[in-house]
Amino acid sequence: MDALAGPVLAAVSGRVAAELIVGFSAGTSLIDGGQDLGNYLFPVAQRLGPERVAAIFGRKICGPSSLAMGPAWPATAETAPQFSTRMAGSYERREWKQELHDRLAVQAAIIDPGPVGLNIALRTGPGRNWASLWKPLIDAFGPVLGEDPARPFCPHDDRIVSLGLHHTPSTPASPTT
């Protein structure tokens, strides 16, 4: 990773985008067995420095693994979100996850069994380690991914075979005159 990331980070003055393809051997199930894409993407973002990562993408395939990086470019077309909410407080608290879970339960329907693709866009305050939000955020997605009611915040997230995480840091409010 350092051999690929070092030159890119040195050459790019702004934020970067990365894509990790996680390869498994032929015949391996991509939708169960605990291979959660977020768990593969998190150490990549941490190594790159979450403040430098504007977007990170992951896919699971039967085949070789790879990592690609480059400068991040703003999206040219926005897609209307299927779900949008504003959260406050600490994501480390169970109540935060429960509130997000409940909001999703009101608006979302469980996606049919099988492989799932998710794109999640986050806006955080300046200086926030947005990569730390991924796990608690996805843990609250039981109403979308399916979940065992006896195991709260353990959604069937190994179903995710394609995951896009996008980050926009909000700018501090400018002082009024």
N, C-alpha and C positions, 0 to 999 in steps of 0.2 A: 504494500500500500504506500509506504513512504517513497519508494522509487517512482511511482506514478504521481502521487499527490505533490511531492516536493516541487518538481519543476512547474506544475500547473499553478500551484499557490504562489510561487515566485513570479510567474509571468502575468498573472491576473491581478489587477489592482483592486478590483471590487469583489463582489460575492460570486460564488461558484454554484454550479449544479452538478450533481453526481448521480450515476445510475449503477446499481449493483445488481448483477444477475447471479442468482444463487443456483448453482447447478447441482442436480442430484443424479444418481445413477438410474439407468433405465428401469422402469417398473416401480420406482418409488412413488408412493402416493404424495401428491403435492398439496392435498387439502386436509390431511390429518397427520398425527404423529408429533405435534408440537413444534413444527418448523415455522415459527411466527416471523414474518418478514421484518416487523418492527425490531425484533431482537437482533437481526442481522444488520439493519441500517443504523441503529443507535451507535455502535462502536465506530462505524465509519464516520458519522457526523462528529462524534467526540474527538476523533483523531484529527479531522480536518479543522475543527474549531467551529462549534455551532454558529457563532457570529458571522462566519464566512460563508455558511451554507444557506443559499436562498431556496433551494429545492433539492430534494433527494428522492430518487425513485428506486423501487426494487421490484424484481420479478423472480418467480421461482419457475425453473424449467427442468426437464430431464435433459441433461447435456452439460457443457462446460460452464464454469463460473467466469465472470468477468467484471471489471470495474472500469467505468468511463467517467471522465470529468472534463469540465470546461467552464468558461465564463457563463454566468447566469444572464439571461436576457429576459426583459419583462414580457409577459404574455401579451399577445396582440389582440386576442379576443377573449372575452370573459364569458363563462358559462354561468347561467343562473344556478345558485346552489339548491340542492334538494332539501337541505336542512341548514339553518343558520341560527346561531345563538351567541349571546355574549355571556361569558362566565367571569365571576370575580372570586377572589379568595384564593386560598392555597390548594393547588391540585394534589397536595400530599394528604389532605384530609378526606376521609371517607365520604363526608357530606358533599364535597365537590363532585366526586364521581357519581354519587347517588342522584344529585340534582341533574347532571348531564344525562344520566341513564333515564331518569323520569321524563325529561324533555324529549329525548329520542323516542321513548315509548309512546308518547302522545302523537308524534308526527310520523314515525317510521313504521314500516311493515317489515317483517323478517324477510330477508332475501331468500329465494328458493335455495334448497340444498345444492351444493356443488361449489365450484370455484367462484371467487368474488374478486372484483377490482374496486379499490377505494382511492379517491383523491380527496385529501383533506388540506384545506387552506387555513392557516393560523395567522392571526395578527396579535402581536404581544407588545408590551411596553419595551422601551429601549433597554438594551443590556440583558434582557431575559434569556436564559438558556432554553430555547424553545424545544430542543431535543428532549429535555426532561419531561415535557408535556405528553409526548407520544404514548408512553405506556399507560398512564392513568386515563388518557383520552380514549384509547382503543379499548381499555378494560371496561369502559362504560358503554360500549357498542353492542351489548347483549341483545337489545331490542331489534337490532339490525342483523346481526350475525347469527343469532340464536344463542341460547345459554341454558344451563342447567340451573333451575331455581334454587337448588340446594347449594350451589357454588356461586355466590354473587361475585361479579366483576371478573369472571373467568369465561369470557365469550368464546365462541368457536372461531377465534381469530386465525387459527392455522388454515382456515378456508381461503384466506386472502392470498391470492397468487400474483396480484399486481397492486402495488401501493405507491401512491405519490403523495409526498408531504411537501407543502409549499409554505414559505414563511415571509411575512411582511412585518418588519418592526415598525411600530407606530412612532411618529416623531413627537417629541414633547411639545406641548402647546406653546405657541410663541407668546411672549409677554404682551400684555395690552398696554397701550399708552394712554 
